[in-house]
């Protein structure tokens, strides 16, 4: 029952994304999202990279370094180390949206959907425009057979980042 509650909660967070503000409002990030909505091609990729750079950054350089290390651990498939590093980081910086997302991504890779959903919800509470969190959520929904809800999450991710190939493919597969 907890998974269903998480799914309903996350769907609510996604539905309310336009009315909510990020926990760390940055005018520069707002401008990047506006640019992403109106650009095309290579500029979209470059703009997405800038958004990721902002998300990976933290006012405390030690937190940003810890996230970089955990990201490297995930890439190197040192999952236990990454999980430990991210859990410690989140104890020290509980409002660091990208740290929540990275741990959600780790749990997604490990098939630990309950924990992934919990961390996706926290990511979206802190950063309502987190398109990657929406994509992970949609993938979990698809796996669980909730195709209408997955379609909603894919569509929502596209309203934030109109150049997400995976979301476009998923929606065209459903048409």
C-alpha positions as CSV (number, residue, x, y, z in Angstrom):
1,X,0.0,0.0,0.0
2,X,2.9,2.4,0.6
3,X,3.9,2.2,-3.1
4,X,0.4,3.2,-4.1
5,X,0.5,6.1,-1.7
6,X,3.9,7.2,-3.0
7,X,2.6,7.0,-6.6
8,X,-0.5,9.1,-5.8
9,X,1.7,11.6,-3.9
10,X,4.2,11.8,-6.7
11,X,1.4,12.2,-9.3
12,X,0.1,15.1,-7.1
13,X,3.5,16.7,-7.0
14,X,3.8,16.5,-10.8
15,X,0.3,17.8,-11.3
16,X,1.0,20.8,-9.1
17,X,4.5,21.5,-10.5
18,X,3.6,24.8,-12.2
19,X,2.2,26.2,-8.9
20,X,5.1,25.3,-6.8
21,X,8.5,26.9,-6.6
22,X,11.9,25.2,-6.1
23,X,13.3,25.1,-2.6
24,X,16.4,26.8,-4.0
25,X,15.0,29.5,-6.4
26,X,17.7,30.7,-8.7
27,X,16.9,33.3,-11.4
28,X,19.6,31.9,-13.6
29,X,18.0,28.4,-13.5
30,X,14.6,29.9,-14.3
31,X,16.1,31.5,-17.4
32,X,17.7,28.2,-18.4
33,X,14.3,26.5,-18.3
34,X,12.8,29.3,-20.4
35,X,15.6,28.9,-22.9
36,X,15.1,25.1,-22.9
37,X,11.4,25.5,-23.7
38,X,12.1,27.6,-26.8
39,X,15.4,26.3,-28.2
40,X,16.1,23.4,-30.5
41,X,18.7,20.9,-31.4
42,X,22.3,21.3,-30.1
43,X,21.3,24.4,-28.1
44,X,18.8,22.2,-26.2
45,X,21.6,19.8,-25.2
46,X,23.9,22.6,-24.1
47,X,21.1,24.2,-22.1
48,X,20.3,20.8,-20.4
49,X,24.0,20.5,-19.5
50,X,23.9,23.9,-17.9
51,X,20.8,22.9,-15.9
52,X,22.6,19.8,-14.7
53,X,25.6,21.8,-13.7
54,X,23.3,24.1,-11.6
55,X,21.6,21.1,-10.0
56,X,24.9,19.4,-9.2
57,X,26.2,22.5,-7.5
58,X,25.7,23.4,-3.8
59,X,26.4,26.5,-1.8
60,X,28.7,24.3,0.4
61,X,31.5,23.0,-1.8
62,X,31.9,19.8,0.3
63,X,28.4,18.8,-0.5
64,X,29.0,19.3,-4.2
65,X,32.2,17.3,-4.0
66,X,30.4,14.5,-2.2
67,X,27.7,14.4,-4.9
68,X,30.4,14.3,-7.6
69,X,32.1,11.4,-5.9
70,X,28.8,9.5,-5.4
71,X,28.0,10.1,-9.1
72,X,31.4,8.6,-10.0
73,X,30.7,5.7,-7.7
74,X,27.4,5.0,-9.5
75,X,29.1,5.2,-12.9
76,X,31.8,2.7,-11.6
77,X,29.1,0.4,-10.2
78,X,30.3,0.9,-6.7
79,X,26.7,1.0,-5.5
80,X,27.3,0.3,-1.8
81,X,29.8,3.2,-1.6
82,X,27.5,5.5,-3.6
83,X,24.5,4.7,-1.3
84,X,26.6,5.3,1.8
85,X,28.0,8.5,0.5
86,X,24.6,9.8,-0.6
87,X,22.9,8.9,2.6
88,X,25.5,10.7,4.6
89,X,25.3,13.7,2.3
90,X,21.5,13.9,2.7
91,X,21.8,13.8,6.5
92,X,24.0,16.9,6.2
93,X,22.2,18.6,3.3
94,X,18.5,17.5,3.4
95,X,17.4,20.2,0.9
96,X,19.9,19.1,-1.8
97,X,17.4,18.0,-4.5
98,X,20.0,16.5,-6.8
99,X,21.4,14.4,-4.0
100,X,17.9,12.9,-3.5
101,X,17.6,12.4,-7.3
102,X,21.0,10.6,-7.5
103,X,20.0,8.3,-4.7
104,X,16.7,7.7,-6.4
105,X,18.5,6.9,-9.7
106,X,20.8,4.5,-7.7
107,X,17.7,2.7,-6.2
108,X,16.1,2.6,-9.7
109,X,19.2,0.9,-11.1
110,X,19.1,-1.6,-8.2
111,X,15.4,-2.3,-8.7
112,X,14.5,-0.9,-5.2
113,X,11.4,0.8,-6.4
114,X,9.9,1.7,-3.0
115,X,13.0,3.6,-1.9
116,X,13.3,5.1,-5.4
117,X,9.8,6.4,-5.2
118,X,10.4,7.9,-1.8
119,X,13.5,9.8,-3.1
120,X,11.7,10.8,-6.3
121,X,9.0,12.4,-4.2
122,X,11.5,14.3,-2.2
123,X,13.3,15.4,-5.3
124,X,10.1,16.8,-6.8
125,X,9.2,18.5,-3.5
126,X,12.4,20.4,-3.7
127,X,12.7,20.9,-7.5
128,X,9.3,20.6,-9.2
129,X,10.9,20.8,-12.7
130,X,13.1,17.8,-12.2
131,X,12.5,16.2,-15.6
132,X,14.8,13.2,-14.9
133,X,12.9,12.4,-11.7
134,X,9.6,12.5,-13.7
135,X,11.2,10.1,-16.3
136,X,12.3,7.6,-13.7
137,X,8.8,7.7,-12.1
138,X,7.2,7.1,-15.5
139,X,9.4,4.1,-16.1
140,X,8.5,2.6,-12.8
141,X,4.8,3.2,-13.6
142,X,5.2,1.5,-17.0
143,X,6.9,-1.5,-15.4
144,X,4.1,-1.7,-12.9
145,X,1.4,-1.6,-15.7
146,X,0.1,1.8,-14.9
147,X,0.4,3.1,-18.5
148,X,-2.1,6.0,-18.1
149,X,-0.2,7.4,-15.1
150,X,3.1,6.8,-16.9
151,X,1.8,8.7,-19.9
152,X,0.9,11.6,-17.7
153,X,4.4,11.7,-16.1
154,X,6.1,11.5,-19.6
155,X,3.9,14.3,-20.8
156,X,4.6,16.4,-17.7
157,X,8.4,15.9,-18.2
158,X,8.0,17.1,-21.8
159,X,6.3,20.3,-20.6
160,X,9.4,21.0,-18.6
161,X,12.0,19.7,-21.2
162,X,10.4,19.4,-24.6
163,X,13.5,17.6,-26.1
164,X,13.4,14.4,-24.0
165,X,13.7,11.7,-26.6
166,X,12.7,8.9,-24.1
167,X,9.5,10.6,-23.2
168,X,8.6,11.3,-26.8
169,X,9.3,7.7,-27.7
170,X,7.2,6.4,-24.8
171,X,4.3,8.6,-25.8
172,X,4.5,7.7,-29.5
173,X,4.6,4.0,-28.5
174,X,1.2,4.5,-26.7
175,X,-0.5,6.3,-29.6
